[in-house]
Amino acid sequence: MKKAARKTVKKAAKKATTAVKKDASADPVAKAPKSVAAKPPKSAAKPPRNESRTALVRRARRINRELAEVYPYAHPELDFENSFQLILATVLSAQTTDLRVNQTTPALFAKYPTPEDLAAANPEEVEEILRPTGFFRAKTKSVIGLSKALVEEFGGEVPGRLEDLVKLPGVGRKTAFVVLGNAFGRPGITVDTHFQRLVRRWQWTDEKDPDKIEAAVGALFPKSEWTMLSHHVIFHGRRICHARKPACGACPIAPLCPAYGEGETDPEKAKKLLKYEKGGFPGQRLNPPQAYLDAGGIPAPPLGAPQGTP
């Protein structure tokens, strides 16, 4: 009798234990934390580990194709009508915004339309015009010296070769490629601060020297794509992939970006970080291309006029 009673008690205890386990498994609160941990958004990309060269090339080119669809109107954001105006504007863009340059150059171009005119200019008068761009004394020296070199060495014409351009005062490889790509139709990669930041975020290269970045990124793309690639990357860096607060939640290439999550991932909050035409604000050019206007772009206001915050 005692043995039978003990067996009955054991069976009852076993059933009770099994019932408790079933209840715990049915209750989500009773699960271990790992099973309820929030999963990352589907758009988050894992950093490429041991990414092959072929995979890197494919990813880089896909990013460029995606950006081409987002910014079909990408263009140089400096106002110019000829190669002389473009090289001056690019030199003046150092340590300031393209907007400030575009607001300043109309007066400069009107008073000194040719290299001969600017080469013979009174430095003090040029300084007064360039004052809003910052470092105006150094920039005055550069643009007058550049103009004199064009007159004395190139017959008053902007040369179309890299080796000639970089010999001009104030002209480095970045400026030279802007001029070659946009005034002469000769491919070049423009490695500015936006370009440097984005290609490292995308892990296209870990180089920090502009010349090495240019070489590394150039090797990933056909030469014919270099100029528009530069525009696409720079446009994206200025509008969405900012230095301090990238708008990850509004980024069209988030699934391809190893750095996704460095910035705001909430779509609504990220949308508020968008700049220029993507955020409904004026752009940087006073006279932008028609394609930009057709896409909803707004011209920049002239110097001294009220302007929206980009």
N, C-alpha and C positions, 0 to 999 in steps of 0.2 A: 504493500500500500504506500509506504514511504517513498519507494523508488518511483512508482507511478506518479506520485504527487510532485516529486522533484522534476521529472521529465515534463510534466504539464507546465510547471513554473518556467522552465528554461525555454519552452516553445513560445510561451506568452511573451517573455522578455525579448526573444529574437524577433517576433512579429512587431513588437513595439518599436524596436530599434530600426527595423526596415521601414516602418511607416514614417519615422522621423526623418530618415534619409531622403525618402521620396518627397516629403513636404519641403525639405531644404532645397532639393534640386528644382522643385517647381517654383520656389520663391526667388525672384531675381536678386533680391536684396541679400540673400544668403550665399550668392555666388562669390567666388574670389574676385578681387579688384581687376585682375588681368582680363577677365572675360567681359567686363563692362567698360574697359578703357576706351576713350574716344578714338575713333580711327581718323587718320588725316584725310583731308579733302581728296576726292578723286583726282583733282587737277594738280595736286602736289607731285612734283617729280623727285625721284630719288637721285642723289648726286651720282654721276657716272663713276663707277669704280673699275679701274683697269679698262677703261673705254678704249677700244681699238682705234687705230688711225682712221680706218674706213668708217666706223660708227661715228666718230667725231665729225668727219667731213659731211656725212649724211645729215647729222643733227644740225650742224651749222648752216648748211644750205637750206634745210627745211625751215629754220628760223627766219632766214632771209626771205624765203618765199612767203611765209606767213606775214612778215612785216610789210612786204610789197603789197599785199592785199589790204592791210590796215592803212598804209600810207601811200596810196597810188599817186598822190600829189607831192611826194617828198621832193624837196628842192633846196638849194643853198638859201639860207635865211638872211642873206645880205642883199640889199638893193643895189643893182648895177645895170649898166647898159652896154658896157664894153670892158675889155680886159684891163684897161688902165684903172677904171673905177673899181673893178673887182679886186685888183691887187692892193689898191689903197685901202679899201674897206676891210680887207682881211688883215692887213697890218694893223689897222686901227682897232680891230676886235680883240686884241690882246688885253687881258685883265679888265674886260668890260663885257657887256651883253651886246648881241647883234642888234637888239632894239635900240640901244643908245647910239650905236654906230649909224644905224639907218636914220635916226632922228638928227644926226649931226652932218652926215655927208651931203645932203642937198645943198647946203650953203657952200661947202668946200668945192663940190663939183661945178656949181654955178660960177664961182669966182675963178676957179683954176681948171678949166675943162681939158687941158692938154698937159703932157709932161713938161713942155717948154714953159708953160705959164707957171706951173708950180715950182719948177727949178729956179725961176727968177723971182719968186715970191719973197716978201718981207716976212721973216720968221715970226715976228711979234704978231702980225696979222693972222698968220696961220695958227699960232698958239691960241689966240682968242677964239677962233672957230672950233678948235679941237678940245678946248677946256672941258666940255661935258664928258668926254670919253675917259678922263683920268690920264695921268702920266703924260700930259699934253706936251710938255717940253721935249721929252724923249721921242714921242711920236712925231712931233713936228720935224725934228732932226731926221728921223727915218724917212718920212714921206718926201721931204725936200731932197735928201740925199739919194733916195731911190729915183726920183724924177730926173735929177742931174745925171745919174748913171744911165738911165734909159736914153737920154738925149745924147750923151757923149759916146756911149758904147753900142747902142742899138738903134740909132737913127730915130729916137722918139717912139719906138714901138716896144711893146711888151714881148719878150722872147717866149717861144713855145717849147723850150727845152729845160728839163729839170736842172741840168748842170749850169745853165745860164741864170736861171731864176734864183737859185740859192746863193749866188754871188752878190745879189742886190741887197742894199742896206735894209735890215728888218725882215728879210725873207728867209724862212727856214723851210724844211721839207713839208710841214703841214700847209703853210701858205702856198707853197709851190704846187702842191697837189690840188688844192682848191682851185687855183687858177687853171692848171692844166686840164682838170676834169670838167670844169664848168664854162671855161672860155674857149678852150681848144678841142674839147671832146676827146682828150687823151686820158685813159684810165689812171686813177690814183686813189690811194686810201688816205683819208683825212683822220689822223689820230689826235683828236682833241680830248678833253677831260671826260666827256660823255662816252666817247668811243672806248677809251681805256677802261672806264668803270664797267661798262656792260660786257665787254668781251672777257673780262676776268670773272664776272659773276656767272657768265654762261660757261666758264671753264674752257674757252677756246684756246686760251694761253694763260700762263702764270707770269709772263714777262711783265716788267714794269717800265723798261726803257721804251720810249715811243718808236724808235727805229726797229727794235726787236719785235715789238707788237705788230708793227706794219708788216714785217717779213713773215711772222708766224701766221697772222690772219690772212695775208695775201696768198699764202700757200694752200689755203682751204677752199679758195674760190677761183673760178676762171677770171683772168685779168679783165675781161670785158664787163664784169659785174662790179668791179672795185668802187667806181664812183657812186653808183646808186646804193650799193651796200653801205657806204659811209653815210649817205643821206638817211637811209632807213634806220640805222643804229642810232644816229644822233637825234633824229626825230623822236624815236622811242625813249631815249634817255631824257629828253627835255619834257616829254608829255606824261609818261607813265613810270618809267623805271628811274625815279629820282635818287639822288645820292643819299639823303637822310631818311626819306619816307617813301620808298617805292610802293606803288599802288598794286600790289600783287593780286588782290581780289578782282581787279579790273583788267588784268593783263591777258592779252590774247594768246601769248605763247607760254603761259604758266605750265602746261604739261611738258614743255621741253626745257624748262629752266631749273637747273640744279639749286639755284638760290631762292626758289619759291619759299615764302614764309619769312623772309627777312623784313618784309614790310607788312602793311595792313592787308589781311586776307579776307576780311568781311567785304562782300561786294558793294554794299551801300556806303560804307565808310571809305572804301577805296575810291569809289566814284567821285567823292568830294576832293580827292587829291589830284585829279586830272587837270592838266594845264592846256592853255591855248585852245585850239579848236575842239579838242576832246573834252574840254571843260566848259566850253561856251565863252571863252575869253578872247580878246584881240591877240593876234599873232605878233611876230617881230618885224615883219616887213610892212612898210608904208604902201608899197606897190607890189603885192604878191601876185603870183601867176593866177590865171583865170581858173585853172583846175583846183587850186586851193580855195578860191572863193566859192566855186561850185560845190565843194564838199562841206560848206558851212563855215569856212575860215573867215575871220574878220580882220581887216587891215589894222595895222598899228596906228596910233594917233601921232601927229607931228610933235616935235619938241615943244614942251610947255603946255600941251593940251591935256585935259583929264584923261586918265586911262584906267581900264579895269585891271584888277589884280589877277595875273595868270596863275 
